[in-house]
Amino acid sequence: MRGLVALTTVPYEDIGNLEIDAPTRSGDSEWTVRVGSAGSPFRETGTAPERKTAKGFLRAANYETTANSVYLVFNNPAAAQDAYAYFLYHQELGR
């Protein structure tokens, strides 16, 4: 959803399995780091203001949900590897 800001809290003690996935299609540059929950699901909130476009108005969004995994997408493999190392380090600290 365009204009949506999502905020997810990942407590270090709840970091479970970690995965890093390289692009799967030719020409695709998206690297994905998946952070799985070891216990409680991660809490996520999403907000977006009301917006006016050429096609009409988009209502404001404000929701809360939980998820068992957080997916981080990067166009740079070095940034994806840095994020993976960051969560791996904090996974070890949380245990």
FIBA-40813 format. One record per residue: x, y negated, z of N, C-alpha, C in turn; residue number from 1. Coordinates in Angstrom, 3 decimals, always signed. Layout:
N
+----------+----------+----------+----------+----------+----------+----------+----------+----------+-----+
:       nx :       ny :       nz :      cax :      cay :      caz :       cx :       cy :       cz :   i :
+----------+----------+----------+----------+----------+----------+----------+----------+----------+-----+
:        X :        Y :        Z :        X :        Y :        Z :        X :        Y :        Z : NUM :
...
+----------+----------+----------+----------+----------+----------+----------+----------+----------+-----+
This chain:
95
+----------+----------+----------+----------+----------+----------+----------+----------+----------+-----+
:       nx :       ny :       nz :      cax :      cay :      caz :       cx :       cy :       cz :   i :
+----------+----------+----------+----------+----------+----------+----------+----------+----------+-----+
:   +0.850 :   +1.162 :   +0.000 :   +0.000 :   +0.000 :   +0.000 :   +0.899 :   -1.229 :   +0.000 :   1 :
:   +0.736 :   -2.055 :   -0.967 :   +1.577 :   -3.228 :   -1.122 :   +1.332 :   -4.214 :   +0.015 :   2 :
:   +2.428 :   -4.725 :   +0.595 :   +2.323 :   -5.679 :   +1.683 :   +2.187 :   -5.057 :   +3.058 :   3 :
:   +2.093 :   -3.741 :   +3.134 :   +1.939 :   -3.061 :   +4.416 :   +3.297 :   -2.940 :   +5.105 :   4 :
:   +3.318 :   -3.260 :   +6.384 :   +4.519 :   -3.091 :   +7.204 :   +4.248 :   -1.950 :   +8.161 :   5 :
:   +5.065 :   -0.904 :   +8.080 :   +4.903 :   +0.250 :   +8.967 :   +6.040 :   +0.272 :   +9.970 :   6 :
:   +5.719 :   +0.508 :  +11.213 :   +6.711 :   +0.578 :  +12.280 :   +6.561 :   +1.926 :  +12.963 :   7 :
:   +7.638 :   +2.689 :  +12.988 :   +7.633 :   +4.004 :  +13.620 :   +8.681 :   +4.021 :  +14.723 :   8 :
:   +8.304 :   +4.529 :  +15.879 :   +9.223 :   +4.657 :  +16.998 :   +9.735 :   +6.093 :  +17.053 :   9 :
:  +11.057 :   +6.250 :  +17.040 :  +11.675 :   +7.578 :  +17.094 :  +12.529 :   +7.654 :  +18.361 :  10 :
:  +11.975 :   +8.174 :  +19.467 :  +12.770 :   +8.329 :  +20.689 :  +13.894 :   +9.353 :  +20.467 :  11 :
:  +15.080 :   +9.038 :  +20.932 :  +16.222 :   +9.923 :  +20.699 :  +15.987 :  +11.336 :  +21.206 :  12 :
:  +15.301 :  +11.465 :  +22.350 :  +15.090 :  +12.798 :  +22.913 :  +14.087 :  +13.622 :  +22.108 :  13 :
:  +13.367 :  +12.983 :  +21.199 :  +12.389 :  +13.708 :  +20.380 :  +12.886 :  +14.002 :  +18.961 :  14 :
:  +14.161 :  +13.710 :  +18.674 :  +14.686 :  +14.006 :  +17.333 :  +14.920 :  +15.507 :  +17.225 :  15 :
:  +14.213 :  +16.131 :  +16.311 :  +14.351 :  +17.567 :  +16.087 :  +15.271 :  +17.838 :  +14.913 :  16 :
:  +14.763 :  +18.544 :  +13.920 :  +15.598 :  +18.884 :  +12.768 :  +15.740 :  +17.686 :  +11.829 :  17 :
:  +16.870 :  +17.631 :  +11.162 :  +17.188 :  +16.564 :  +10.211 :  +17.503 :  +17.179 :   +8.865 :  18 :
:  +17.074 :  +16.503 :   +7.810 :  +17.379 :  +16.964 :   +6.457 :  +17.701 :  +15.757 :   +5.599 :  19 :
:  +18.609 :  +15.963 :   +4.655 :  +18.886 :  +14.938 :   +3.654 :  +18.702 :  +15.597 :   +2.296 :  20 :
:  +17.897 :  +14.966 :   +1.451 :  +17.584 :  +15.528 :   +0.136 :  +18.078 :  +14.602 :   -0.958 :  21 :
:  +18.824 :  +15.177 :   -1.889 :  +19.294 :  +14.436 :   -3.055 :  +18.150 :  +14.286 :   -4.053 :  22 :
:  +18.287 :  +13.378 :   -5.003 :  +17.255 :  +13.242 :   -6.036 :  +17.023 :  +14.572 :   -6.745 :  23 :
:  +15.758 :  +14.854 :   -7.042 :  +15.423 :  +16.139 :   -7.653 :  +15.200 :  +16.051 :   -9.154 :  24 :
:  +14.898 :  +14.866 :   -9.657 :  +14.646 :  +14.702 :  -11.087 :  +15.780 :  +13.922 :  -11.734 :  25 :
:  +16.000 :  +14.186 :  -12.982 :  +17.003 :  +13.456 :  -13.741 :  +16.603 :  +11.985 :  -13.825 :  26 :
:  +17.518 :  +11.103 :  -13.541 :  +17.244 :   +9.679 :  -13.594 :  +16.663 :   +9.121 :  -12.307 :  27 :
:  +16.318 :   +9.990 :  -11.355 :  +15.764 :   +9.550 :  -10.080 :  +16.920 :   +9.184 :   -9.158 :  28 :
:  +16.806 :   +8.100 :   -8.427 :  +17.893 :   +7.685 :   -7.544 :  +17.490 :   +7.689 :   -6.074 :  29 :
:  +16.341 :   +8.264 :   -5.753 :  +15.853 :   +8.225 :   -4.379 :  +16.374 :   +9.384 :   -3.540 :  30 :
:  +17.161 :   +9.056 :   -2.528 :  +17.628 :  +10.013 :   -1.540 :  +16.692 :   +9.919 :   -0.343 :  31 :
:  +16.326 :  +11.054 :   +0.243 :  +15.382 :  +11.066 :   +1.352 :  +16.022 :  +11.698 :   +2.580 :  32 :
:  +15.886 :  +11.012 :   +3.713 :  +16.305 :  +11.555 :   +5.003 :  +15.023 :  +11.820 :   +5.779 :  33 :
:  +14.849 :  +13.079 :   +6.198 :  +13.669 :  +13.446 :   +6.987 :  +14.089 :  +13.690 :   +8.421 :  34 :
:  +13.429 :  +13.001 :   +9.339 :  +13.669 :  +13.160 :  +10.771 :  +12.431 :  +13.842 :  +11.347 :  35 :
:  +12.596 :  +15.077 :  +11.792 :  +11.484 :  +15.833 :  +12.355 :  +11.409 :  +15.683 :  +13.857 :  36 :
:  +10.227 :  +15.818 :  +14.399 :  +10.013 :  +15.703 :  +15.837 :  +10.306 :  +17.031 :  +16.535 :  37 :
:  +10.976 :  +16.947 :  +17.674 :  +11.257 :  +18.143 :  +18.474 :  +10.160 :  +18.389 :  +19.496 :  38 :
:   +9.348 :  +17.393 :  +19.751 :   +8.292 :  +17.524 :  +20.756 :   +7.061 :  +16.752 :  +20.347 :  39 :
:   +6.881 :  +15.623 :  +20.987 :   +5.712 :  +14.778 :  +20.697 :   +5.824 :  +14.158 :  +19.310 :  40 :
:   +4.710 :  +14.023 :  +18.610 :   +4.746 :  +13.351 :  +17.296 :   +5.183 :  +11.895 :  +17.452 :  41 :
:   +5.761 :  +11.354 :  +16.401 :   +6.200 :   +9.965 :  +16.403 :   +4.994 :   +9.052 :  +16.221 :  42 :
:   +4.943 :   +7.974 :  +16.998 :   +3.859 :   +7.007 :  +16.904 :   +4.181 :   +6.011 :  +15.792 :  43 :
:   +3.192 :   +5.709 :  +14.971 :   +3.388 :   +4.773 :  +13.871 :   +2.244 :   +3.769 :  +13.843 :  44 :
:   +2.581 :   +2.509 :  +13.618 :   +1.565 :   +1.478 :  +13.427 :   +1.777 :   +0.850 :  +12.056 :  45 :
:   +0.688 :   +0.450 :  +11.446 :   +0.762 :   -0.204 :  +10.144 :   -0.080 :   -1.467 :  +10.163 :  46 :
:   +0.479 :   -2.547 :   +9.641 :   -0.251 :   -3.811 :   +9.600 :   -0.019 :   -4.501 :   +8.263 :  47 :
:   -1.007 :   -5.218 :   +7.822 :   -0.914 :   -6.049 :   +6.618 :   -1.953 :   -7.151 :   +6.742 :  48 :
:   -1.598 :   -8.360 :   +6.360 :   -2.583 :   -9.443 :   +6.426 :   -3.604 :   -9.324 :   +5.297 :  49 :
:   -4.697 :  -10.042 :   +5.429 :   -5.662 :  -10.111 :   +4.330 :   -4.995 :  -10.850 :   +3.173 :  50 :
:   -5.177 :  -10.332 :   +1.963 :   -4.502 :  -10.925 :   +0.811 :   -5.482 :  -11.147 :   -0.325 :  51 :
:   -5.223 :  -12.214 :   -1.081 :   -6.033 :  -12.507 :   -2.261 :   -5.169 :  -12.255 :   -3.488 :  52 :
:   -5.690 :  -11.469 :   -4.419 :   -4.991 :  -11.191 :   -5.666 :   -5.866 :  -11.643 :   -6.828 :  53 :
:   -5.341 :  -11.486 :   -8.028 :   -6.120 :  -11.843 :   -9.216 :   -7.363 :  -10.971 :   -9.353 :  54 :
:   -7.322 :   -9.769 :   -8.787 :   -8.454 :   -8.843 :   -8.886 :   -9.443 :   -8.980 :   -7.736 :  55 :
:   -9.077 :   -9.736 :   -6.702 :   -9.990 :   -9.890 :   -5.573 :   -9.250 :   -9.963 :   -4.259 :  56 :
:   -9.976 :   -9.703 :   -3.177 :   -9.392 :   -9.741 :   -1.839 :   -9.020 :   -8.336 :   -1.387 :  57 :
:   -7.894 :   -8.233 :   -0.704 :   -7.495 :   -6.984 :   -0.052 :   -7.668 :   -7.198 :   +1.445 :  58 :
:   -8.433 :   -6.351 :   +2.060 :   -8.707 :   -6.493 :   +3.485 :   -7.453 :   -6.291 :   +4.316 :  59 :
:   -7.439 :   -6.884 :   +5.475 :   -6.328 :   -6.708 :   +6.404 :   -6.280 :   -5.250 :   +6.870 :  60 :
:   -5.081 :   -4.750 :   +7.062 :   -4.905 :   -3.377 :   +7.549 :   -4.297 :   -3.434 :   +8.944 :  61 :
:   -4.779 :   -2.585 :   +9.813 :   -4.243 :   -2.488 :  +11.161 :   -4.611 :   -1.100 :  +11.678 :  62 :
:   -3.641 :   -0.209 :  +11.727 :   -3.960 :   +1.152 :  +12.159 :   -2.833 :   +1.733 :  +12.996 :  63 :
:   -3.146 :   +2.761 :  +13.749 :   -2.166 :   +3.529 :  +14.504 :   -2.383 :   +5.000 :  +14.180 :  64 :
:   -1.284 :   +5.725 :  +14.074 :   -1.350 :   +7.151 :  +13.797 :   -0.117 :   +7.823 :  +14.386 :  65 :
:   -0.060 :   +9.129 :  +14.289 :   +1.133 :   +9.871 :  +14.694 :   +1.519 :  +10.807 :  +13.559 :  66 :
:   +2.803 :  +11.117 :  +13.497 :   +3.300 :  +12.016 :  +12.462 :   +4.399 :  +12.892 :  +13.047 :  67 :
:   +4.525 :  +14.112 :  +12.530 :   +5.556 :  +15.023 :  +13.005 :   +6.909 :  +14.786 :  +12.339 :  68 :
:   +6.926 :  +13.980 :  +11.284 :   +8.172 :  +13.668 :  +10.590 :   +8.149 :  +12.227 :  +10.099 :  69 :
:   +9.330 :  +11.659 :  +10.009 :   +9.513 :  +10.334 :   +9.430 :  +10.387 :  +10.511 :   +8.200 :  70 :
:  +10.004 :   +9.900 :   +7.086 :  +10.758 :   +9.992 :   +5.842 :  +11.349 :   +8.629 :   +5.517 :  71 :
:  +12.662 :   +8.578 :   +5.362 :  +13.360 :   +7.351 :   +4.997 :  +13.894 :   +7.530 :   +3.587 :  72 :
:  +13.601 :   +6.602 :   +2.687 :  +13.993 :   +6.720 :   +1.286 :  +15.040 :   +5.663 :   +0.965 :  73 :
:  +16.113 :   +6.099 :   +0.309 :  +17.233 :   +5.215 :   -0.040 :  +17.554 :   +5.358 :   -1.524 :  74 :
:  +17.981 :   +4.284 :   -2.151 :  +18.451 :   +4.333 :   -3.537 :  +19.954 :   +4.498 :   -3.607 :  75 :
:  +20.614 :   +4.454 :   -2.473 :  +22.066 :   +4.547 :   -2.404 :  +22.438 :   +5.792 :   -1.594 :  76 :
:  +23.198 :   +6.728 :   -2.168 :  +23.539 :   +7.945 :   -1.423 :  +24.366 :   +7.670 :   -0.171 :  77 :
:  +25.217 :   +6.651 :   -0.204 :  +26.028 :   +6.330 :   +0.971 :  +25.146 :   +5.852 :   +2.119 :  78 :
:  +24.131 :   +5.052 :   +1.820 :  +23.215 :   +4.577 :   +2.855 :  +22.415 :   +5.742 :   +3.438 :  79 :
:  +21.997 :   +6.681 :   +2.605 :  +21.270 :   +7.863 :   +3.085 :  +22.160 :   +8.701 :   +3.994 :  80 :
:  +23.411 :   +8.881 :   +3.624 :  +24.332 :   +9.661 :   +4.446 :  +24.622 :   +8.955 :   +5.765 :  81 :
:  +24.704 :   +7.617 :   +5.736 :  +24.897 :   +6.860 :   +6.972 :  +23.699 :   +7.024 :   +7.902 :  82 :
:  +22.493 :   +6.967 :   +7.350 :  +21.285 :   +7.138 :   +8.164 :  +21.230 :   +8.542 :   +8.752 :  83 :
:  +21.579 :   +9.531 :   +7.942 :  +21.603 :  +10.916 :   +8.421 :  +22.589 :  +11.054 :   +9.585 :  84 :
:  +23.792 :  +10.492 :   +9.432 :  +24.804 :  +10.562 :  +10.489 :  +24.335 :   +9.833 :  +11.746 :  85 :
:  +23.658 :   +8.711 :  +11.571 :  +23.135 :   +7.945 :  +12.705 :  +22.149 :   +8.792 :  +13.516 :  86 :
:  +21.189 :   +9.412 :  +12.851 :  +20.198 :  +10.217 :  +13.557 :  +20.812 :  +11.494 :  +14.117 :  87 :
:  +21.781 :  +12.064 :  +13.427 :  +22.469 :  +13.247 :  +13.930 :  +23.207 :  +12.918 :  +15.231 :  88 :
:  +23.884 :  +11.780 :  +15.257 :  +24.592 :  +11.326 :  +16.462 :  +23.615 :  +11.148 :  +17.617 :  89 :
:  +22.492 :  +10.472 :  +17.370 :  +21.533 :  +10.221 :  +18.442 :  +20.758 :  +11.485 :  +18.825 :  90 :
:  +20.639 :  +12.422 :  +17.906 :  +20.040 :  +13.719 :  +18.243 :  +20.897 :  +14.393 :  +19.305 :  91 :
:  +22.207 :  +14.339 :  +19.138 :  +23.107 :  +14.953 :  +20.110 :  +23.079 :  +14.209 :  +21.458 :  92 :
:  +22.951 :  +12.889 :  +21.429 :  +22.858 :  +12.120 :  +22.670 :  +21.583 :  +12.410 :  +23.438 :  93 :
:  +20.491 :  +12.664 :  +22.710 :  +19.194 :  +12.872 :  +23.335 :  +19.031 :  +14.208 :  +24.007 :  94 :
:  +19.941 :  +15.138 :  +23.738 :  +19.793 :  +16.482 :  +24.310 :  +20.574 :  +16.644 :  +25.565 :  95 :
+----------+----------+----------+----------+----------+----------+----------+----------+----------+-----+
